[in-house]
Amino acid sequence: MNQGNSYQGRCFCGGVQFTVSGEPAAMGYCHCGDCRRWSAGPVNAFTLWKPDALKVTQGGDNIGIYNKTANSSRKWCLTCGGHLFTDHPHWNLVDVYAATIPDFPFKPGVHVNYQETVLRVKDGLPKLKDLPKEMGGSGDVLPE
């Protein structure tokens, strides 16, 4: 349910619930191999928020954490395995997966890590080779 600029989200079983408030720093699609394997899909829809915009409202003690690298802490529900979010402390952002916040008006602005794509998308959005320069990438744009 949407309450102003606050949106409710949850895991697959509903055991973990949360809200995000305000506006995300960015929205888009990631095509990197890690996101594809984590989401079990060809592309991952992301919304990036400042950490204080995210509040776990139920089931916080039922959240599992996996750190493949120091750059990300992937989190999921220990009951259903539903993916929730990924903390990115080096950017001071948290990726809340767009699918977990159903009433949020997802408006992607970019594709990142498109050099790794397995699913070509023709939607008119910029296709970045890796990441934006301000996030440590090249900022190079690839053709659709």
Backbone as JSON Lines, residues from 0, in Angstrom:
{"i":0,"aa":"M","n":[0.85,-1.18,0.0],"ca":[0.0,0.0,0.0],"c":[0.89,1.24,0.0]}
{"i":1,"aa":"N","n":[0.55,2.2,-0.82],"ca":[1.3,3.45,-0.92],"c":[0.71,4.47,0.04]}
{"i":2,"aa":"Q","n":[1.57,5.08,0.84],"ca":[1.14,6.13,1.75],"c":[2.03,7.34,1.47]}
{"i":3,"aa":"G","n":[1.63,8.21,0.53],"ca":[2.46,9.35,0.14],"c":[3.69,8.86,-0.58]}
{"i":4,"aa":"N","n":[4.86,9.26,-0.1],"ca":[6.12,8.8,-0.68],"c":[6.69,7.64,0.11]}
{"i":5,"aa":"S","n":[5.85,6.8,0.65],"ca":[6.27,5.61,1.38],"c":[5.62,4.4,0.72]}
{"i":6,"aa":"Y","n":[6.43,3.38,0.48],"ca":[5.95,2.19,-0.22],"c":[6.27,0.96,0.6]}
{"i":7,"aa":"Q","n":[5.33,0.05,0.66],"ca":[5.53,-1.17,1.42],"c":[6.01,-2.28,0.5]}
{"i":8,"aa":"G","n":[6.92,-3.08,1.05],"ca":[7.44,-4.22,0.32],"c":[7.51,-5.43,1.23]}
{"i":9,"aa":"R","n":[7.78,-6.58,0.59],"ca":[7.86,-7.81,1.38],"c":[8.58,-8.88,0.59]}
{"i":10,"aa":"C","n":[8.94,-9.93,1.32],"ca":[9.52,-11.1,0.67],"c":[8.39,-11.93,0.06]}
{"i":11,"aa":"F","n":[8.71,-13.05,-0.5],"ca":[7.75,-13.92,-1.18],"c":[6.65,-14.41,-0.25]}
{"i":12,"aa":"C","n":[6.99,-14.81,0.98],"ca":[5.97,-15.33,1.91],"c":[5.33,-14.25,2.77]}
{"i":13,"aa":"G","n":[5.9,-13.06,2.78],"ca":[5.37,-11.97,3.6],"c":[5.91,-11.94,5.02]}
{"i":14,"aa":"G","n":[6.79,-12.88,5.37],"ca":[7.35,-12.91,6.7],"c":[8.25,-11.73,7.01]}
{"i":15,"aa":"V","n":[8.93,-11.22,5.99],"ca":[9.74,-10.01,6.14],"c":[9.04,-8.91,5.38]}
{"i":16,"aa":"Q","n":[8.76,-7.83,6.09],"ca":[8.11,-6.68,5.48],"c":[8.93,-5.43,5.76]}
{"i":17,"aa":"F","n":[8.81,-4.45,4.86],"ca":[9.6,-3.23,4.99],"c":[8.91,-2.08,4.28]}
{"i":18,"aa":"T","n":[9.39,-0.88,4.52],"ca":[8.95,0.29,3.76],"c":[10.18,1.0,3.22]}
{"i":19,"aa":"V","n":[9.99,1.66,2.1],"ca":[10.97,2.61,1.58],"c":[10.25,3.94,1.48]}
{"i":20,"aa":"S","n":[10.96,5.0,1.82],"ca":[10.34,6.33,1.85],"c":[11.2,7.33,1.09]}
{"i":21,"aa":"G","n":[10.51,8.3,0.49],"ca":[11.21,9.33,-0.27],"c":[11.34,8.92,-1.72]}
{"i":22,"aa":"E","n":[12.46,9.29,-2.31],"ca":[12.73,8.98,-3.71],"c":[14.04,8.22,-3.83]}
{"i":23,"aa":"P","n":[14.11,7.24,-4.71],"ca":[15.36,6.52,-4.89],"c":[16.41,7.4,-5.57]}
{"i":24,"aa":"A","n":[17.67,7.05,-5.35],"ca":[18.78,7.76,-6.0],"c":[18.85,7.39,-7.49]}
{"i":25,"aa":"A","n":[18.43,6.18,-7.82],"ca":[18.46,5.72,-9.21],"c":[17.59,4.48,-9.35]}
{"i":26,"aa":"M","n":[17.18,4.21,-10.59],"ca":[16.41,3.0,-10.92],"c":[16.88,2.51,-12.28]}
{"i":27,"aa":"G","n":[16.92,1.22,-12.44],"ca":[17.31,0.69,-13.74],"c":[17.4,-0.81,-13.72]}
{"i":28,"aa":"Y","n":[18.2,-1.3,-14.66],"ca":[18.37,-2.74,-14.84],"c":[19.86,-3.07,-14.81]}
{"i":29,"aa":"C","n":[20.2,-4.13,-14.08],"ca":[21.59,-4.6,-14.06],"c":[21.67,-5.91,-14.81]}
{"i":30,"aa":"H","n":[22.7,-6.03,-15.65],"ca":[22.9,-7.21,-16.48],"c":[24.12,-8.02,-16.07]}
{"i":31,"aa":"C","n":[24.76,-7.66,-14.93],"ca":[25.99,-8.37,-14.55],"c":[25.69,-9.82,-14.17]}
{"i":32,"aa":"G","n":[26.7,-10.66,-14.29],"ca":[26.55,-12.07,-13.99],"c":[26.13,-12.32,-12.55]}
{"i":33,"aa":"D","n":[26.66,-11.55,-11.6],"ca":[26.28,-11.75,-10.2],"c":[24.79,-11.48,-9.99]}
{"i":34,"aa":"C","n":[24.29,-10.38,-10.53],"ca":[22.86,-10.07,-10.37],"c":[21.99,-11.1,-11.08]}
{"i":35,"aa":"R","n":[22.43,-11.56,-12.24],"ca":[21.65,-12.57,-12.95],"c":[21.57,-13.86,-12.15]}
{"i":36,"aa":"R","n":[22.71,-14.3,-11.62],"ca":[22.7,-15.54,-10.83],"c":[21.9,-15.37,-9.54]}
{"i":37,"aa":"W","n":[22.05,-14.21,-8.89],"ca":[21.33,-13.98,-7.64],"c":[19.82,-13.93,-7.88]}
{"i":38,"aa":"S","n":[19.39,-13.27,-8.94],"ca":[17.95,-13.14,-9.21],"c":[17.37,-14.32,-9.97]}
{"i":39,"aa":"A","n":[18.24,-15.2,-10.45],"ca":[17.82,-16.36,-11.25],"c":[17.05,-15.91,-12.49]}
{"i":40,"aa":"G","n":[17.47,-14.78,-13.05],"ca":[16.84,-14.25,-14.25],"c":[17.87,-13.6,-15.15]}
{"i":41,"aa":"P","n":[17.48,-13.24,-16.36],"ca":[18.43,-12.66,-17.3],"c":[18.79,-11.21,-17.02]}
{"i":42,"aa":"V","n":[18.04,-10.54,-16.14],"ca":[18.29,-9.13,-15.82],"c":[17.65,-8.85,-14.45]}
{"i":43,"aa":"N","n":[18.21,-7.9,-13.72],"ca":[17.69,-7.56,-12.39],"c":[17.23,-6.1,-12.38]}
{"i":44,"aa":"A","n":[15.99,-5.86,-11.98],"ca":[15.46,-4.5,-11.86],"c":[15.82,-3.97,-10.47]}
{"i":45,"aa":"F","n":[16.54,-2.84,-10.43],"ca":[16.98,-2.29,-9.15],"c":[16.4,-0.91,-8.87]}
{"i":46,"aa":"T","n":[16.28,-0.62,-7.59],"ca":[16.0,0.73,-7.11],"c":[17.03,1.0,-6.01]}
{"i":47,"aa":"L","n":[17.78,2.07,-6.14],"ca":[18.83,2.4,-5.17],"c":[18.36,3.51,-4.24]}
{"i":48,"aa":"W","n":[18.48,3.3,-2.95],"ca":[18.01,4.21,-1.91],"c":[19.13,4.49,-0.92]}
{"i":49,"aa":"K","n":[19.06,5.62,-0.25],"ca":[19.92,5.88,0.89],"c":[19.48,4.9,1.99]}
{"i":50,"aa":"P","n":[20.41,4.37,2.76],"ca":[20.05,3.36,3.77],"c":[18.96,3.8,4.75]}
{"i":51,"aa":"D","n":[18.9,5.07,5.1],"ca":[17.88,5.5,6.07],"c":[16.48,5.57,5.47]}
{"i":52,"aa":"A","n":[16.35,5.38,4.16],"ca":[15.03,5.36,3.5],"c":[14.35,4.0,3.66]}
{"i":53,"aa":"L","n":[15.11,2.98,4.05],"ca":[14.6,1.62,4.2],"c":[14.4,1.29,5.67]}
{"i":54,"aa":"K","n":[13.2,0.83,6.0],"ca":[12.89,0.41,7.37],"c":[12.25,-0.97,7.32]}
{"i":55,"aa":"V","n":[12.87,-1.94,7.99],"ca":[12.28,-3.27,8.13],"c":[11.21,-3.16,9.21]}
{"i":56,"aa":"T","n":[9.99,-3.52,8.88],"ca":[8.86,-3.37,9.81],"c":[8.4,-4.69,10.42]}
{"i":57,"aa":"Q","n":[8.84,-5.79,9.84],"ca":[8.46,-7.11,10.37],"c":[9.49,-8.13,9.91]}
{"i":58,"aa":"G","n":[9.85,-9.05,10.8],"ca":[10.69,-10.18,10.42],"c":[12.17,-9.87,10.29]}
{"i":59,"aa":"G","n":[12.63,-8.8,10.89],"ca":[14.05,-8.45,10.78],"c":[14.99,-9.53,11.27]}
{"i":60,"aa":"D","n":[14.55,-10.34,12.24],"ca":[15.37,-11.44,12.75],"c":[15.36,-12.64,11.82]}
{"i":61,"aa":"N","n":[14.62,-12.56,10.72],"ca":[14.5,-13.66,9.76],"c":[15.17,-13.31,8.43]}
{"i":62,"aa":"I","n":[16.14,-12.41,8.47],"ca":[16.85,-12.0,7.26],"c":[18.23,-12.63,7.23]}
{"i":63,"aa":"G","n":[18.51,-13.37,6.16],"ca":[19.83,-13.95,5.95],"c":[20.7,-12.97,5.19]}
{"i":64,"aa":"I","n":[22.01,-13.1,5.37],"ca":[22.97,-12.19,4.73],"c":[24.08,-13.02,4.09]}
{"i":65,"aa":"Y","n":[24.43,-12.64,2.86],"ca":[25.56,-13.27,2.17],"c":[26.45,-12.18,1.59]}
{"i":66,"aa":"N","n":[27.75,-12.27,1.88],"ca":[28.73,-11.32,1.36],"c":[29.7,-12.05,0.45]}
{"i":67,"aa":"K","n":[29.5,-11.93,-0.85],"ca":[30.48,-12.49,-1.8],"c":[31.73,-11.62,-1.8]}
{"i":68,"aa":"T","n":[31.51,-10.3,-1.7],"ca":[32.6,-9.34,-1.63],"c":[32.26,-8.3,-0.55]}
{"i":69,"aa":"A","n":[33.22,-7.46,-0.24],"ca":[32.97,-6.38,0.73],"c":[32.06,-5.3,0.15]}
{"i":70,"aa":"N","n":[31.84,-5.33,-1.17],"ca":[31.03,-4.3,-1.83],"c":[29.53,-4.55,-1.74]}
{"i":71,"aa":"S","n":[29.11,-5.74,-1.29],"ca":[27.68,-5.99,-1.25],"c":[27.32,-7.01,-0.16]}
{"i":72,"aa":"S","n":[26.2,-6.74,0.49],"ca":[25.61,-7.67,1.46],"c":[24.21,-8.0,0.95]}
{"i":73,"aa":"R","n":[24.07,-9.17,0.35],"ca":[22.79,-9.59,-0.21],"c":[21.93,-10.18,0.89]}
{"i":74,"aa":"K","n":[20.65,-9.8,0.91],"ca":[19.76,-10.2,2.0],"c":[18.49,-10.86,1.46]}
{"i":75,"aa":"W","n":[18.03,-11.87,2.2],"ca":[16.85,-12.62,1.8],"c":[16.12,-13.14,3.03]}
{"i":76,"aa":"C","n":[14.9,-13.6,2.84],"ca":[14.09,-14.19,3.91],"c":[14.55,-15.62,4.16]}
{"i":77,"aa":"L","n":[14.83,-15.94,5.42],"ca":[15.28,-17.28,5.78],"c":[14.17,-18.33,5.66]}
{"i":78,"aa":"T","n":[12.91,-17.91,5.66],"ca":[11.8,-18.85,5.55],"c":[11.54,-19.25,4.1]}
{"i":79,"aa":"C","n":[11.31,-18.27,3.23],"ca":[10.92,-18.58,1.85],"c":[12.06,-18.43,0.84]}
{"i":80,"aa":"G","n":[13.16,-17.83,1.25],"ca":[14.26,-17.61,0.32],"c":[14.07,-16.4,-0.57]}
{"i":81,"aa":"G","n":[12.96,-15.68,-0.38],"ca":[12.69,-14.51,-1.2],"c":[13.73,-13.42,-1.01]}
{"i":82,"aa":"H","n":[14.26,-12.94,-2.12],"ca":[15.28,-11.9,-2.07],"c":[14.66,-10.57,-1.69]}
{"i":83,"aa":"L","n":[15.4,-9.78,-0.93],"ca":[14.89,-8.52,-0.4],"c":[15.66,-7.31,-0.9]}
{"i":84,"aa":"F","n":[16.94,-7.23,-0.53],"ca":[17.75,-6.07,-0.89],"c":[19.23,-6.4,-0.77]}
{"i":85,"aa":"T","n":[20.04,-5.5,-1.29],"ca":[21.49,-5.62,-1.2],"c":[22.06,-4.3,-0.71]}
{"i":86,"aa":"D","n":[22.8,-4.37,0.39],"ca":[23.5,-3.18,0.88],"c":[24.78,-2.99,0.06]}
{"i":87,"aa":"H","n":[25.04,-1.75,-0.33],"ca":[26.27,-1.38,-1.02],"c":[26.94,-0.28,-0.2]}
{"i":88,"aa":"P","n":[27.68,-0.66,0.87],"ca":[28.23,0.34,1.78],"c":[29.23,1.3,1.12]}
{"i":89,"aa":"H","n":[29.95,0.85,0.11],"ca":[30.93,1.73,-0.55],"c":[30.26,2.86,-1.33]}
{"i":90,"aa":"W","n":[28.99,2.71,-1.66],"ca":[28.22,3.78,-2.32],"c":[27.24,4.45,-1.36]}
{"i":91,"aa":"N","n":[27.12,3.93,-0.14],"ca":[26.13,4.4,0.83],"c":[24.72,4.3,0.24]}
{"i":92,"aa":"L","n":[24.45,3.15,-0.4],"ca":[23.15,2.89,-1.02],"c":[22.71,1.46,-0.73]}
{"i":93,"aa":"V","n":[21.43,1.26,-0.8],"ca":[20.86,-0.08,-0.7],"c":[19.97,-0.31,-1.92]}
{"i":94,"aa":"D","n":[20.16,-1.46,-2.56],"ca":[19.37,-1.85,-3.72],"c":[18.17,-2.63,-3.21]}
{"i":95,"aa":"V","n":[16.99,-2.05,-3.36],"ca":[15.75,-2.74,-3.03],"c":[15.18,-3.23,-4.35]}
{"i":96,"aa":"Y","n":[15.07,-4.54,-4.49],"ca":[14.64,-5.1,-5.76],"c":[13.25,-4.62,-6.11]}
{"i":97,"aa":"A","n":[13.1,-4.1,-7.31],"ca":[11.84,-3.48,-7.73],"c":[10.64,-4.4,-7.55]}
{"i":98,"aa":"A","n":[10.83,-5.68,-7.78],"ca":[9.71,-6.63,-7.68],"c":[9.19,-6.79,-6.26]}
{"i":99,"aa":"T","n":[9.99,-6.4,-5.25],"ca":[9.55,-6.57,-3.86],"c":[8.7,-5.41,-3.37]}
{"i":100,"aa":"I","n":[8.6,-4.34,-4.16],"ca":[7.78,-3.17,-3.78],"c":[6.74,-2.93,-4.89]}
{"i":101,"aa":"P","n":[5.68,-3.73,-4.89],"ca":[4.75,-3.77,-6.02],"c":[4.04,-2.47,-6.35]}
{"i":102,"aa":"D","n":[3.78,-1.61,-5.39],"ca":[3.07,-0.37,-5.67],"c":[4.0,0.79,-6.01]}
{"i":103,"aa":"F","n":[5.3,0.55,-5.98],"ca":[6.26,1.61,-6.31],"c":[6.24,1.86,-7.82]}
{"i":104,"aa":"P","n":[6.17,3.12,-8.24],"ca":[6.14,3.43,-9.68],"c":[7.55,3.35,-10.29]}
{"i":105,"aa":"F","n":[7.95,2.15,-10.61],"ca":[9.29,1.89,-11.15],"c":[9.44,2.55,-12.52]}
{"i":106,"aa":"K","n":[10.4,3.45,-12.62],"ca":[10.69,4.15,-13.88],"c":[12.18,4.06,-14.14]}
{"i":107,"aa":"P","n":[12.62,3.0,-14.79],"ca":[14.05,2.8,-15.01],"c":[14.64,3.91,-15.87]}
{"i":108,"aa":"G","n":[15.9,4.22,-15.58],"ca":[16.57,5.26,-16.34],"c":[17.8,4.78,-17.08]}
{"i":109,"aa":"V","n":[18.24,3.54,-16.81],"ca":[19.52,3.09,-17.36],"c":[19.63,1.58,-17.26]}
{"i":110,"aa":"H","n":[20.44,1.03,-18.14],"ca":[20.9,-0.36,-18.03],"c":[22.37,-0.29,-17.67]}
{"i":111,"aa":"V","n":[22.8,-1.05,-16.65],"ca":[24.22,-1.08,-16.28],"c":[24.78,-2.47,-16.54]}
{"i":112,"aa":"N","n":[26.11,-2.51,-16.7],"ca":[26.83,-3.75,-16.99],"c":[26.29,-4.45,-18.24]}
{"i":113,"aa":"Y","n":[25.93,-3.64,-19.23],"ca":[25.31,-4.18,-20.44],"c":[26.3,-5.02,-21.27]}
{"i":114,"aa":"Q","n":[27.6,-4.84,-21.05],"ca":[28.57,-5.66,-21.77],"c":[28.43,-7.14,-21.42]}
{"i":115,"aa":"E","n":[27.77,-7.43,-20.29],"ca":[27.57,-8.81,-19.84],"c":[26.19,-9.36,-20.18]}
{"i":116,"aa":"T","n":[25.37,-8.6,-20.88],"ca":[23.98,-9.0,-21.07],"c":[23.84,-10.32,-21.8]}
{"i":117,"aa":"V","n":[22.78,-11.04,-21.44],"ca":[22.37,-12.24,-22.16],"c":[20.98,-12.02,-22.76]}
{"i":118,"aa":"L","n":[20.43,-10.83,-22.52],"ca":[19.11,-10.49,-23.04],"c":[19.16,-9.06,-23.58]}
{"i":119,"aa":"R","n":[19.22,-8.93,-24.87],"ca":[19.24,-7.61,-25.5],"c":[17.87,-6.96,-25.33]}
{"i":120,"aa":"V","n":[17.88,-5.67,-24.98],"ca":[16.65,-4.94,-24.73],"c":[16.67,-3.67,-25.57]}
{"i":121,"aa":"K","n":[15.62,-3.46,-26.34],"ca":[15.49,-2.23,-27.13],"c":[14.37,-1.4,-26.53]}
{"i":122,"aa":"D","n":[14.76,-0.5,-25.61],"ca":[13.78,0.33,-24.93],"c":[14.14,1.8,-24.94]}
{"i":123,"aa":"G","n":[15.22,2.17,-25.64],"ca":[15.61,3.57,-25.73],"c":[16.4,4.1,-24.55]}
{"i":124,"aa":"L","n":[16.57,3.29,-23.5],"ca":[17.34,3.73,-22.34],"c":[18.84,3.57,-22.62]}
{"i":125,"aa":"P","n":[19.67,4.39,-21.97],"ca":[21.13,4.23,-22.13],"c":[21.58,2.85,-21.67]}
{"i":126,"aa":"K","n":[22.5,2.27,-22.41],"ca":[23.08,0.97,-22.08],"c":[24.54,1.18,-21.72]}
{"i":127,"aa":"L","n":[24.83,1.23,-20.42],"ca":[26.21,1.47,-19.98],"c":[27.01,0.18,-20.03]}
{"i":128,"aa":"K","n":[28.22,0.28,-20.55],"ca":[29.12,-0.87,-20.64],"c":[29.28,-1.51,-19.26]}
{"i":129,"aa":"D","n":[29.54,-0.68,-18.26],"ca":[29.69,-1.15,-16.89],"c":[28.85,-0.27,-15.98]}
{"i":130,"aa":"L","n":[29.47,0.65,-15.26],"ca":[28.76,1.53,-14.33],"c":[29.0,2.99,-14.71]}
{"i":131,"aa":"P","n":[28.17,3.89,-14.17],"ca":[28.44,5.31,-14.37],"c":[29.8,5.69,-13.76]}
{"i":132,"aa":"K","n":[30.42,6.72,-14.31],"ca":[31.73,7.17,-13.8],"c":[31.68,7.47,-12.31]}
{"i":133,"aa":"E","n":[30.6,8.14,-11.87],"ca":[30.51,8.52,-10.46],"c":[30.4,7.32,-9.52]}
{"i":134,"aa":"M","n":[30.18,6.13,-10.09],"ca":[30.11,4.91,-9.28],"c":[31.31,4.01,-9.53]}
{"i":135,"aa":"G","n":[32.33,4.55,-10.18],"ca":[33.56,3.81,-10.4],"c":[33.67,3.09,-11.72]}
{"i":136,"aa":"G","n":[32.7,3.27,-12.61],"ca":[32.74,2.64,-13.92],"c":[33.33,3.55,-14.97]}
{"i":137,"aa":"S","n":[33.27,3.1,-16.21],"ca":[33.81,3.89,-17.32],"c":[32.81,4.96,-17.79]}
{"i":138,"aa":"G","n":[31.52,4.69,-17.58],"ca":[30.5,5.59,-18.09],"c":[30.25,5.43,-19.58]}
{"i":139,"aa":"D","n":[30.95,4.48,-20.23],"ca":[30.82,4.25,-21.66],"c":[29.43,3.71,-21.99]}
{"i":140,"aa":"V","n":[28.82,4.28,-23.04],"ca":[27.5,3.85,-23.49],"c":[27.65,2.94,-24.7]}
{"i":141,"aa":"L","n":[26.96,1.81,-24.67],"ca":[26.97,0.86,-25.78],"c":[25.73,1.04,-26.64]}
{"i":142,"aa":"P","n":[25.79,0.64,-27.9],"ca":[24.6,0.73,-28.75],"c":[23.54,-0.28,-28.32]}
{"i":143,"aa":"E","n":[22.29,0.06,-28.62],"ca":[21.19,-0.88,-28.32],"c":[21.34,-2.11,-29.19]}
